[in-house]
Amino acid sequence: MNGKLLRIPVSTYRLQFNSHFRFNDAREIVHYLCSLGISDIYASPYFKASAGSLHGYDILDQNSLNPEIGSEEEYDALVGELKRRDMGQILDIVPNHMCIEGEGNAFWMDVLENGPSSTYASFFDINWRPVKQELENKILIPILGDQYGTVLENGELRLNFAEGSFFISYCDHKLPIIPQSYSSILTLGIEDLEQALSAAVPQFQELMSIVTALRHLPPPTENDPELIEERYREKEVVKRRLWDLYQNSSAITEFIEGNVVAYNGTKGDPRSFDLLDTLLREQVYRISHWRVATEEINYRRFFDINSLGAIRVEDPAVFEMTHRLVFSLVATGKITGLRIDHADGLQDPEDYFKRLQSACFIRMYDGSIEVRQHSDSGEEDREKAIREEYDRIVAADPAYKPFYIIGEKILLKAEKLPESWPVFGTTGYDFANQVNGLFVDTANAKVFETLYSRFIQHRIDFQEVACEKKKLVMQAAMSSEINTLGHYLNRISEQNRHTRDFTRNSLIRSIVEVIAYFPVYRTYINSFEVPERDCQYIEATISRAKRQNPAISASIFDFIRDVLLLRFPDDTTGENKPVWLDFVKRFQQITGPVMAKGVEDTAFYAYNRLVSLNEVGGSPERFGITLEAFHGQNLERCKSRPQAMLATSTHDTKRSEDVRARINVLSEIPKQWREKLFRWNRQNQKHKVIVDGKPAPNRNEEYLLYQALVGAWPFCNPDEDEFAVFRSRIRDYMLKAIREAKVHTSWLSPNAPHEEAVIRFIDSVLKDSPNNHFLADFAAFQKLTAACGIFNSLSQTLLKIASPGIPDLYQGNELWDFSLVDPDNRRPVDYRKRINLLDELTRREAAEGLLETARAMVASRSDGRIKLHLTCKALNFRRENRELFEAGSYLPLTVEGACREHVCAFERSIRDNSVMVVAPRFYSRLIRESSGLPLGPEVWQDTRIIQSSDTAASCYRNVFTGEILNPDRQEAGPGLALRDILAVYPVALLERIETNPP
């Protein structure tokens, strides 16, 4: 059985596709990415999405390309260019949800027209029998900007007719009318039409025949398959007949248009809207004010976003339907890997990944097979044989994975990716936090805590903030989901005499407390066997919730624990056990969104001690990590997931890698930071205004602003155009930050006076004026953080490229990129500039050699070329030695001497091939004022790296400079002196050579 070989990328480059960066744009930079050392592009979703989407996650149709990004021919041209250069493509796909806004989602439109009897009713996760009885067999559509009655009587909801169908339009939304309701519209004033035409006229008889057919349609609640099929068939026939009649009879045209006008009412006459109100009450949806979604929405969403409806990909039919194009691209080799967005949103991620790997295996081995139910018998037999072959391979080797798949999974603290998931690893948030923490001086944790508390004039405990914000999210944005959970749990409690007296309200309060204290995004219980790891999480959470809530009966928490752990009472019937498991699955799909919204998108903006630690998957209360911990995590990855993705910047990061690299410097200089903070606070006090009796911005917001300025400050003067753009970016960032924090303002309830005060403060402190002493003072201070940030970033980049795993570059980050949270990090990338700089670098190296080129890059380091230089040299070396990095061992190296704590060094080796990686840190104590560089004997003194026993007699060649380094011999053993290794270039990638060449 011949199939395509598994492709493991050497390195990846994330591209954000949208109308501003299309397939043709990507094709034009493939040669540049190849020269940079990239083996695979890593594409954002490019299936048909909401109009104007900048990210592609609001997908309308998984089986067609986004026309805003390019045509099929343009896509094929991109794929062809990649193949010509032996490059692959990893595609980011969205299996958990779809955009249901507007009219572009055909599946959703069908549900709105046909209700529970829709072919796609089970496609979405809709609760047709919610707690609110008025919503039985209806879907809440929270799209209105004001109360329903107000919007209706303002004439903003309009009935329309086109191509045989009636529908409601509101702003960009189009909502179909159920065909049964057509008869009400078509019989309004029917007597007058009969008098005008007479009953004998064929057109009138046809209209009445249509009305009769409409009244005999099976209802939208029908569940008999034959009657549902009849409904679909007959309603489309009726629409065609009605449209023909409308087009061919002026009297009918006038009649229908007149009735549409009558239904749309007259503004100023409330009673004139009764017809439309009655019509809307007949529909399978209930249009409401957008705020109603908080408490009453009855379809599962992506987080709290009403426009993104969750789909039930656990259903095999939904799985096949939504992956048709994906599998076609796999079969034809157009994509060579997949990134799965929001894996925790799936009901059973492990099962999904297993089905995905199996399906990819089938397509890789037989590209002619596309969708099982559309195959002839021969293809079915062939697919069965291939599937049996796959099952045989997996049974013999459970770790077998035929296709490169990675999952977006956020791991907290000591959490590990479940071993049973057939993926190559995560998308790299864990590594981003690990490598970032290495550049935070852990010795200054207490000093920094005191500094922060004194500046904001109170102490903040991160864990308390996280719990508080999770509760806020459950109350303000997701109370509907929590209430529904409480409703299901109440039903379970009624099954047993010992729990029947628990009230629904007490159960809801207890669920909130349990979720608030949940330590991870979710558990993975999908059968009656509860994994030990999940059992520990649940037990610990219940214990903490009990301690923190002495006013709530402990028996309620015990009951929730037993349900979550599936510890059934002895008298539990077989039919009730699946109900418990169903509750657990629902619970698991809610804890993740609450964690994401409460912690990442709220607590991370309210707790600002050192914001470089406030990163997706991070633990801001932990003030960095030790060298030993970093090495330990690399060793674990080398052993368990050696092809996991390694990221430092992504489309989701709160700050780019270069911004974090600068902010981390503050951890090294708490004394200087403290002095400046309190001085700036005094200088800028006059720019604050009193809002609601308090100065705005408050001190916590001010503290965040100063860190944002440290991280994003441009390499230009305040009187230049670039700085004007910077001011605008900072305003936008701070507005988003204070809304996310949900302290004085929020997205749901904007506080205009407070927001305006913060914006005015920013404008004042960044004003280019001789009287603005803060601007000059800050500009002088940030020179140190900017200088050290350069070297931090270079070390971080090298560690990413050389550590176990697959390094990923986020678009544009091969030069300095001081982007903040989205949408700031989705600004267009100037690839022409990057192409020219790389070409120039190549020419310089050919003319002047490695050493002089390296010196030139160091001398002009603020322009970003040094990062491009390091990235290009390291990635190409990795590509040339892929086995070394993909399968090689990882050995932490001992550093001795005065600056030993300033160096992270390790060796990668396989057989006779090895490389030494040297990445310094804590540069504020290394940079010399005379040179501004952390280089040479004055800096590194007696610091040495002890060679491993296997390489004790070896010499090394510096990949960046071409220098040859010979070991020295001392009592501690043979080693290399840092004064020599880092004499010219601030980091080192040392290739082992046996002897010193002539």
Salt bridges, closest charged atoms under 4 A:
ASP40 OD2 - ARG7 NE 2.89
ASP58 OD1 - HIS55 ND1 3.96
GLU74 OE1 - ARG22 NH2 3.35
ASP76 OD1 - LYS334 NZ 2.82
GLU81 OE1 - ARG84 NH2 2.83
GLU81 OE2 - ARG85 NE 3.05
ASP86 OD1 - ARG7 NH1 3.78
ASP92 OD2 - ARG14 NH1 3.08
ASP92 OD2 - ARG339 NH1 3.03
GLU103 OE1 - LYS174 NZ 3.63
GLU113 OE1 - LYS235 NZ 3.30
GLU113 OE2 - LYS239 NZ 2.49
ASP125 OD2 - ARG300 NE 2.74
GLU134 OE1 - LYS132 NZ 4.00
GLU136 OE2 - ARG129 NE 3.80
GLU206 OE2 - ARG241 NE 2.85
GLU234 OE2 - ARG233 NE 3.44
GLU236 OE2 - LYS235 NZ 2.54
GLU236 OE2 - LYS239 NZ 3.44
ASP274 OD2 - ARG271 NE 2.84
ASP277 OD2 - ARG281 NE 3.21
GLU296 OE2 - LYS132 NZ 3.38
ASP304 OD1 - LYS597 NZ 3.75
GLU314 OE2 - ARG312 NE 3.62
ASP315 OD2 - ARG312 NH1 3.86
GLU320 OE1 - ARG363 NH2 3.55
GLU320 OE2 - ARG372 NH2 3.67
ASP341 OD1 - ARG339 NH1 3.09
ASP344 OD2 - LYS409 NZ 2.84
GLU350 OE2 - LYS354 NZ 2.81
ASP351 OD2 - ARG355 NE 3.02
ASP366 OD2 - ARG382 NE 2.31
GLU383 OE2 - ARG372 NE 3.42
GLU383 OE2 - ARG387 NH2 2.96
GLU389 OE2 - ARG392 NH2 2.87
GLU408 OE2 - ARG339 NH2 3.74
GLU415 OE2 - LYS409 NZ 3.45
ASP441 OD2 - ARG925 NH1 3.23
GLU449 OE1 - ARG609 NH1 3.12
GLU468 OE2 - LYS469 NZ 3.96
GLU481 OE2 - ARG301 NH2 2.79
GLU513 OE1 - LYS471 NZ 3.04
GLU539 OE2 - ARG567 NH2 2.71
ASP558 OD1 - LYS546 NZ 2.46
ASP558 OD1 - ARG561 NH1 3.39
ASP562 OD1 - ARG561 NE 3.26
ASP582 OD2 - ARG586 NE 2.88
ASP601 OD2 - LYS597 NZ 3.38
ASP601 OD1 - LYS654 NZ 2.88
GLU615 OE1 - ARG660 NH1 3.27
GLU621 OE2 - LYS413 NZ 3.18
GLU636 OE2 - LYS416 NZ 3.90
ASP652 OD2 - HIS651 NE2 3.42
GLU657 OE2 - LYS867 NZ 2.72
ASP658 OD1 - LYS867 NZ 3.00
GLU701 OE1 - HIS754 NE2 3.06
GLU702 OE1 - LYS688 NZ 2.70
GLU740 OE1 - LYS742 NZ 3.85
GLU755 OE2 - ARG739 NE 2.72
ASP763 OD1 - ARG731 NH1 2.64
ASP777 OD1 - LYS676 NZ 2.85
ASP777 OD2 - ARG679 NH1 3.10
GLU814 OE2 - ARG834 NE 3.77
ASP822 OD2 - LYS736 NZ 3.45
ASP822 OD2 - ARG826 NH1 3.61
ASP824 OD1 - ARG729 NE 2.82
ASP824 OD1 - ARG827 NE 3.39
GLU840 OE2 - ARG865 NH1 2.91
GLU845 OE2 - LYS873 NZ 2.99
GLU848 OE1 - ARG844 NH1 3.34
GLU852 OE2 - ARG855 NH1 2.83
ASP863 OD2 - ARG865 NE 2.85
GLU883 OE1 - ARG911 NH2 2.59
GLU886 OE1 - ARG882 NH2 2.66
GLU896 OE2 - ARG944 NH1 2.71
GLU901 OE1 - ARG921 NH2 3.93
GLU938 OE2 - ARG928 NE 3.91
ASP968 OD1 - ARG944 NH2 2.60
GLU991 OE1 - ARG957 NH2 2.81
GLU994 OE2 - ARG992 NH2 3.18
